[in-house]
């Protein structure tokens, strides 16, 4: 308990008291940072799913244990080798990898097309959680990850692709408290958009008026009316 209290004090700016309630809360969440408690890499996929409040508490507990938290976010629609490679690279940048997945509604607002998302949010989150390099997964409905970054305060923010650091959404939040922003490489010629195009081509479908949709564990081709 003394170590927990000391860790809380170190996180403060200047000299500030630590209350009994804060120590009790930290102790309550501290066991969940251990893989023996069912969290972290190697844990079951279902146990990796967390709400934002849970993830903020877990991230604080990880930092008190001296572990660095890496954060990345995206749609991850039709999980492919490009996603997996980038997530493995992200995991190597710290001790704990947190992946935030766009909700169905937020993807539609991004304007990726009437057929997106192809895989529903619960399925996308479950597939990510099944990856060994991923420690925690949460679904978010915001248009940006700003609120998540403010709450989780990751040590490293990562995006994959051709971005520059200044183009990574939320970079200013992480850099403001001394965190780092990194951009990993990408697999050339691999994307969800291209996979969708290949599926349509293989089934003799035109690019307009039809979409591929994954519902639960079934995949079906859905004909859409012209609008």
N, C-alpha and C positions, 0 to 999 in steps of 0.2 A: 504494500500500500504506500510505503514511503517513496518507492521508485515511481509509482504512478503520480503522486503529488508533485514530486520533483520534475517529472516530465511536463506536467501542466504549467508549472511555474516558469520553466524554460521557454514555453511558447508565448508567454506574456511579454509585453514591451515595458521595460523598467521594473520596478518593484510593485507587485500587485498581489493581494491576498487570494488564496484559493479556498473556496468554500467546501464544506463537507458534502454538500449536494453534488458539486462538480466532481469531487473525488469518487463518490459513490457511483455516479454515472459512468465515469471512466473505467472503474473496476468492473462494472456490469458488462461493458462492451469489450474489455481487454481479452477475455477468453476466446471471443469470436475471431480473433486474428490468427489463432492457431489452426493449422490444418487438421489437427486432431479433433477440432470442434466441427469439422465439416466445411470449412471455408478454404479458399485459395486453390492454387493449382493442384490437380490430383483429386480434388473433391468432386462429388457428384454434380451433374449439370444443374439440377433443380436448386441445390443449396447455394449456387453462385448468384442467383437472381436476387436483386435487392431494390428497395425503394430509395429515393434520394435521401431521405432522413437517415435511413440505415447506412447508406454508403458514406455519408458525411461523418457519422460516428466511427465507422470502421476505418476510414482514411485517417482520422485523428489518432485512433489507437495504433494504426500501423506506424505513423510517424513517431509516436512515443516509443515504439519498439525499435526505432532507428531504421525503418524500412522506407524506401522511396516509392511513391505512387505515380504511376504513368496513366494518363487518360487519353482516350481517343473516342471519336464519335462518328457516326455515319448511318446510312440507310441499310447497307449490307443486304441488298435485295438480290436473291439468287447467289448465295455464297459460292465463291469461286477461288481458284488458286491465287489470284492476285490479292484477294482479301486476306487469305491465310498467310501468305508471305509477308505482307505488310504488318499483320498482327504479331507474327513471330519476331519481326525486327523491332516492333514497338516494345514487346515484352523484354527484350534484351537491354532496353534503356533504363530499367529499374527493377524493383523487386515485385511490385504488385501491378498488374494490368487491369484497368477498369475500362469497359467498353459501354458507351451509351448508344442506344439504338433509337433512331427516329421512329415515332409511332406511325400508324397508318395515316392518320389525319395530317401529320406534319409533312409526310412525303407527298401527299396530294397537293399541299400548299406550295411545295417546291417546284411544281409544274413540270415534273418529269414525264408526263403523259397520262392519258386517261386509264391506261391499263396498270399503272403502278400505284401501290406496290404489288408485286407479283406474289410474294410470300407475306403472309400476315405477320403482325408484330410479335405475337407470342411464338410463332414458329422460328422467326429470325433470331429472337433472343435465345431460344432453346438451342439452336444450332451453334451459335457463338459460345454459349456456356459449355457446350460439349468439347470445345477445343482445349487442349492441354495448356496452351500458352495464356489462356484467359482466366483471370481470377474472379472477376465480378462483372455482371451485366445488369444494366438498368434501362428501362424504356422511358423516353422523354417526349413530351408533346409540344415543346417550345420550338420556335422557328430558329433559335440559336442555342448553343450550349452555355450561354453566359451565366444563367442562374445555377447551373450545375457546377461550373468552375468556381463560382463564388462560394458555394457550399462545400465542395470536396477539396478545393485548393490543392490540386495535384502538383507534384514536383516537376513533372514533365508533361507537356501537351504535345501530342503527336498527330500528324495527318500524313496520309500517303498520297503520292501523286506528283504533279508538276507545280505545286504551289511554291511561292517563296514564303519565308517566315512571316512577313508582313501581311500576306494574304490569308493566313490561317485564322479563321474566325475565333475570337476570344484570346488571341495572342497578347493583347494589351492587358488583360486581366491577370494572366499568369505572370507576365514579365513585371507587372507592378509590385507583386509581393516577392520577387526574386526567383521565380520559377523559370524553367527553360522551355523553349518551343523547338521542336524538331520536325523535319519533313523526311520521310523515308522514300525509297525508290518505288517503282511500280513495274508490274509485269507488262511488257509491251504487247498490244494486241488483245488484251483480256479485259472485258468489262461486261457488266450486266446488260447494257444496251446491245452489245454484239451477240451475247448469248441469246437474247430474245429474238434478234434478227435471224440467227441460225435455226432456232426452233421453228420460227414461221416458215423459213425457206424449206426446211426438211419436211414440213407438213403441207407444203404447197399453198401457204397462206400469203395473202397480200399484206403490205405494211399498214394499210388503212382499214379501219372497220373491224378489226379483230384483235383480241388480246389473249395472253396466256395468264392464267391465274392459279395460284396454289391455295387451296383451302383445306386447312387441317393437314391431313396426310394424303389427300387426293390431289391430283393434277388434272385439270380439264381445260379444253379449249373453249373459250366463251365467245360467241358471236355477238358483236355490239352493233346496235343500230346507228346509222348515220345521224349525226346531229346538225 
